[in-house]
């Protein structure tokens, strides 16, 4: 396939997934979850994305895409010895970059995306989820920041 046809195919898929996500926001929890599962399944059918195509879709340079991949913003998969971007993570970053630009941010995109991905990863941890649930229920105890920092370092976060 050519770069242009690949780009159009991926752009169409991203638009379709975005439409499903927009519809999902209007539904109750169960139906929203089902529709978002379908969207993720569509993304799973997408071939890994070439950096040149990612650059065009994000309106960034290809060297920038490769640098973002090197820093861990994108998940890299090898296809015939060539680095490609995993579609689900690309979709997440694509959303973030669009939202940041809509909010007027044009500089520091890498740092902003990285912070969001770190925060998201933290919120997906079971211990953090349980702590938040305890807090909502009014349970738990206050700890000092030194103790919190020590626990964070022990868990591998910095």
N, C-alpha and C positions, 0 to 999 in steps of 0.2 A: 504494500500500500504506500501511497505517497504521503508526505507530511501533511499536505492540505486535506486529503481525504481522512487521514487519521485524526487531524485536529477537528474537523467537522463532526466526525463520529463521536469523539469524546465530548465536544461542546454540546452536542445534542443530548448525550446521555446525562451530562451534568445539569442541563436545563430541565430534563424530565425528572431527575431526582429532586431538583429544587422545587419543582411544581408539586411533587408528592409530599415533600416536607412542608410546604406552605399549606396544603390541604390538611395534613396531619395536625398542624397547630390548631385547627378549628374543631378537632374531635375530642371525645372523652379519652381517658387514659388508655383503656384497653384497645380501642380502635386506632388511636394514635400509634401505639406500640406496634400493632399489626402492620400498619401502613409504613412505618419507618423500617420495619423488618424487610418489607418488599423493596424499599429503596436501597437498603444495604445489599440485598441479593442482586439487584441490578448492577450496583457498583462492583460486586464480586465477579460479574461476567465480563467486565472490562479488562482488556489486556494491560499489562504494565505500561506506563506512559513514558515515552521518550522525553529526555530533558528539553529538547528543542521545542516540542509541542507544549510542554509545561510552561516554558518561557513565554510562548505566544499567548497561551490562555491566561497567564498571570500578568502579562504585560511587563515582564522582567527580562533581563538578559540571560542567555544560557549560562554564562559563567556564574551569575548570581544563583541560578537554580542549582548548579553543581556545588556551589559553596553551601547553600542551605542544606543540600543532601549530605554533604560532608559533616556538617554540624549536628545532624540528626533531626532536622525539621521534617524531612521526608524519609520514608522507609524505602530502602534500596533493595531491588531484586535484580538478579542477573538473568538476562535473556540472551542466549548465544554469546556469552562473554561480555555483553554490553550492559551498562547500568541502566535500569529503568526505575520508575517511581511507582510504588504501590498505589492503586487507584483510591482506596478508601481514605488513606492519609492525605493524598493529593486533594481529594474533595474537601476534606476538613480544612486544609490550609487555603484552598481556593475560596471557601466561604469567609474565612478570617480576613484574608487580604481584601476581599470585596467590601466587607463591613468596615474595616479600618479606613479604606479609601473613601467610602461613603461618609464616614465621620470626619473626613478632611485630613487624615494622616497620610503623608506621602514619604516621610522619612522615618527611619527606625522600625521598619516593618519586621525585620528579622527578630529584633528584641521583643516586640509586641507579640508576635506569633509564638515565639519561644516561651514567653511568660504564660500565655494562655495554655499552651500544651502542657507545661509543667503543672499549672494549677489544676487542669483537667485530670492529669495523671494522679495527682495527690488526692483529688476528690473521689477517684475510683478505687482507692485503697480501702479494704474492708475495715481496718482499724479506724480510719478517719470517718467513714460512713457511720460506724457504730458510735463513735464519739459525738458526732453531730446529732444522731438520734437520741443519745442520752441527754445532750444539751437541750434539745427540744422538749424532752419529757421532764426537764428540771432536775435531772440526776447528775451524778458526777461530783468531782471536787476540783477546786481551783488549785493549780500548781504554779510554782514560780517559773519565770522564763528560763532560768538556768537549767532547771530540771527538764523543761520542754526541749531546750537546745540539745541537752545530752541525749535524750530519747531520739530526737531527730537524727543526730549523728550516728547513733547505734543502728538505726533502721536503714542507713545508707543515703539519706537525703542530705543535701547541703544547701 
